[in-house]
Amino acid sequence: MLLIPCPWCGQRDEIEFRYGGAAHVEYPADPETVDDATWARYLFVRPNPKGPLAERWCHSQGCRRWFNIVRDTVTHQIMRSYRMEEAP
């Protein structure tokens, strides 16, 4: 089980959180002019590196706030936890 460090509540068990996907995914600048292929890339294509990945998580059974973590996808080691408004 992972121990996830919430920026507001501190370290808690993984079962208190919900995964929200990759962090820092850019929303299309002008969504009304975007073609289907661009929407498909935005919705379905996500990074899948072997190593560090920035992810969004919600502390759903705690403070209920969203935040980002950088987690190694191979070892599951969490390297950093930071609030949504902070720089990556």
Residue pairs with C-beta under 8 A, 6 or more apart in sequence:
1 13
1 14
1 15
2 13
2 14
2 76
2 78
3 11
3 12
3 13
3 14
3 78
4 11
4 12
4 13
4 14
4 16
4 17
4 57
4 69
4 78
4 81
5 11
5 69
5 78
5 81
6 12
6 17
6 59
6 62
6 63
6 65
6 67
6 81
7 65
7 67
7 81
7 82
7 83
8 59
8 62
8 63
8 65
8 67
9 59
9 62
9 63
12 59
12 62
15 61
16 59
16 60
16 61
16 62
17 57
17 58
17 59
17 60
17 61
18 57
18 58
18 60
19 55
19 56
19 57
20 55
20 56
20 57
20 58
20 66
21 46
21 55
21 56
22 46
22 47
22 53
22 54
22 55
22 56
23 54
23 55
23 56
23 68
23 88
24 54
24 68
24 88
25 42
25 46
26 42
27 42
28 34
28 38
28 39
28 42
34 42
47 53
48 73
49 73
50 73
50 74
51 72
51 73
51 74
52 70
52 71
52 72
52 73
52 79
53 70
53 71
53 72
53 73
54 68
54 69
54 70
54 88
55 68
55 69
55 70
55 71
56 66
56 67
56 68
56 84
57 66
57 67
57 68
57 69
58 64
58 65
58 66
58 67
59 65
59 67
66 84
67 81
67 82
67 83
67 84
68 81
68 82
68 83
68 84
68 86
68 88
69 78
69 79
69 80
69 81
69 82
70 78
70 79
70 80
70 81
70 88
71 77
71 78
71 79
72 78
72 79
82 88
